[in-house]
Amino acid sequence: VQLQASGGGLVQAGDSLRLSCTISARDFRTYAVGWFRQAPGKDREFVAAISYSGGSTTYDDSVKGRFTISRYNAENTVTLQMNSLKPEDTAVYYCSADPTGWAESEYKYEYWGRGTEVTVSS
């Protein structure tokens, strides 16, 4: 299983970005997917997760109402739409996947991709 995150960049506060995570897995539809981020000098933290069916999602309070996680099983892709970005959203964003379900703990996820960097200037 391979994951590839993309879509990061440098934006101004208030702007939007859409991150994508493409997952190479024959049975992608059975994987829950999570997004995490790691700011410079900080631990990696949970951002959002979506169930294998897409029927359930969960968000960290810091992004609730601004970020939306979605999945497109026909395209083996999960996106993270990020609106109203703030400087504190600056981090490297990672997508992760697990066949046994979703959670807010990074230790739950078996597969990880390389991150994509998001920088939000004030």
C-alpha positions as CSV (number, residue, x, y, z in Angstrom):
1,V,0.0,0.0,0.0
2,Q,1.5,3.3,-1.0
3,L,0.2,6.8,-0.2
4,Q,1.0,10.0,-2.0
5,A,0.0,13.4,-0.6
6,S,0.0,16.5,-2.7
7,G,-1.5,20.0,-3.0
8,G,0.5,21.8,-0.4
9,G,1.9,25.3,-0.9
10,L,2.4,28.8,0.3
11,V,-0.8,30.8,0.9
12,Q,-2.0,33.8,2.8
13,A,-4.2,33.8,5.8
14,G,-7.8,33.4,4.8
15,D,-7.0,31.5,1.6
16,S,-7.9,27.9,0.7
17,L,-6.0,24.8,-0.3
18,R,-7.1,21.4,-1.3
19,L,-4.8,18.5,-0.4
20,S,-5.1,15.1,-2.1
21,C,-4.0,11.7,-1.0
22,T,-3.8,9.0,-3.6
23,I,-3.7,5.5,-2.3
24,S,-2.4,2.6,-4.3
25,A,-4.3,-0.4,-2.8
26,R,-6.3,-3.0,-4.6
27,D,-9.0,-2.8,-1.9
28,F,-8.9,0.9,-1.2
29,R,-12.6,0.9,-0.3
30,T,-11.8,-1.1,2.9
31,Y,-9.3,1.5,4.2
32,A,-10.1,4.2,6.7
33,V,-8.0,7.3,6.0
34,G,-6.6,10.0,8.3
35,W,-4.9,13.3,7.9
36,F,-2.3,14.4,10.4
37,R,0.1,17.4,10.5
38,Q,3.4,18.3,12.1
39,A,4.4,21.9,12.7
40,P,8.1,22.7,13.2
41,G,9.2,21.7,16.6
42,K,6.0,20.1,17.5
43,D,4.6,16.6,17.7
44,R,2.5,15.2,14.9
45,E,-1.2,15.8,15.6
46,F,-4.5,14.6,14.3
47,V,-6.5,16.7,11.8
48,A,-9.3,14.6,10.3
49,A,-10.3,11.1,9.5
50,I,-12.9,9.4,7.3
51,S,-14.3,5.9,7.5
52,Y,-13.9,3.3,4.7
53,S,-17.3,4.1,3.4
54,G,-17.1,7.8,3.7
55,G,-20.1,7.7,5.9
56,S,-18.3,8.9,9.1
57,T,-15.9,11.7,9.5
58,T,-14.2,13.3,12.5
59,Y,-12.2,16.5,12.9
60,D,-9.9,18.0,15.5
61,D,-11.6,21.0,17.1
62,S,-8.9,23.4,15.7
63,V,-10.1,22.7,12.1
64,K,-13.8,21.9,12.6
65,G,-15.9,24.1,10.4
66,R,-12.9,25.1,8.2
67,F,-11.6,21.7,6.9
68,T,-13.6,19.0,5.0
69,I,-12.4,15.5,4.4
70,S,-13.9,13.6,1.5
71,R,-13.1,10.4,-0.3
72,Y,-13.6,9.3,-3.9
73,N,-13.3,5.5,-4.0
74,A,-13.5,5.3,-7.7
75,E,-10.4,7.4,-7.9
76,N,-8.6,5.9,-4.8
77,T,-8.4,9.4,-3.5
78,V,-9.1,11.2,-0.3
79,T,-9.1,15.0,-0.2
80,L,-8.8,17.6,2.6
81,Q,-10.4,20.9,1.6
82,M,-8.9,23.6,3.9
83,N,-10.6,27.0,4.0
84,S,-10.0,30.1,6.0
85,L,-6.4,29.0,6.6
86,K,-4.6,30.5,9.6
87,P,-0.8,30.8,10.2
88,E,-1.2,28.2,12.9
89,D,-2.2,25.7,10.2
90,T,1.4,25.8,8.9
91,A,2.7,22.3,9.0
92,V,3.7,19.3,7.0
93,Y,0.5,17.3,6.3
94,Y,0.5,13.5,6.1
95,C,-2.2,11.1,5.0
96,S,-2.5,7.7,6.5
97,A,-4.6,4.6,6.0
98,D,-5.6,1.5,7.9
99,P,-7.8,-1.4,7.0
100,T,-9.2,-1.9,10.5
101,G,-10.9,1.4,11.0
102,W,-10.3,5.1,11.8
103,A,-9.1,6.8,14.9
104,E,-7.6,10.0,16.1
105,S,-4.4,8.3,17.2
106,E,-1.5,8.1,14.8
107,Y,-0.6,4.8,16.2
108,K,-3.7,3.3,14.8
109,Y,-2.7,3.8,11.2
110,E,-0.5,1.2,9.5
111,Y,0.3,3.0,6.3
112,W,1.7,6.5,5.8
113,G,2.7,8.6,2.9
114,R,5.3,11.4,2.6
115,G,4.0,14.7,3.7
116,T,3.1,17.8,1.7
117,E,4.0,21.2,3.2
118,V,1.5,23.9,3.9
119,T,2.7,27.4,4.8
120,V,0.2,30.1,5.7
121,S,1.6,33.6,6.0
122,S,-0.1,36.3,8.0
